[in-house]
Amino acid sequence: MGKAPEDIPPQGQEGPEFVIVQPSAGSQSSLVKLDGHRLKNVIYINLQIEYDGGPVILENVSFINCSFVLQQNDNSSSLAKAVFASTPTSFTAQPS
């Protein structure tokens, strides 16, 4: 069965402008691993962000009141510089 016309987004509008990710109510902490993901138009709020230096693509990603756990390597250093240089962040890391 096909979608009703009102369920089909207009051309050029495939989804929400931004996706907001934050801990659920009552959660003390939540962990997000960045390695191996391609993320676009995401806003992370009050999360622990972990990055081991693997491949990742971030496009227009914001981090609000987040803490970071980064392995000591070149990709992690580059990510840290990108995150603290601008909001939102765009960053690409290739496999080491």
C-alpha positions, 0 to 999 in steps of 0.5 A: 500500500502506498503513502497518502499524499499528505504523508509524503514530504514536499520535494527537497524536504526529506526530514526535520531540519535538525535532530536533537539528542539528549538524555531521557528524563531521569537519566543520570548520564548518556554516552554517545560514540562518534566513531564510524558515524556520518552525522548531519544537522544534529544537536547534542545536549548534556551528553558524554561524547566519546571519540577514539579517533576512528573515521567520522563525518560531522556536518553542522553538528552542535554540542551544548553542555557536553563532556568529551572523552577523547583518545590521545591521537591526531584525529582526536586532537583535530576533532577537539580543535574543530569543536572548540573553533566553531558552533556548529562543527563540521569535521571529517576523519579518515581511517588512520 
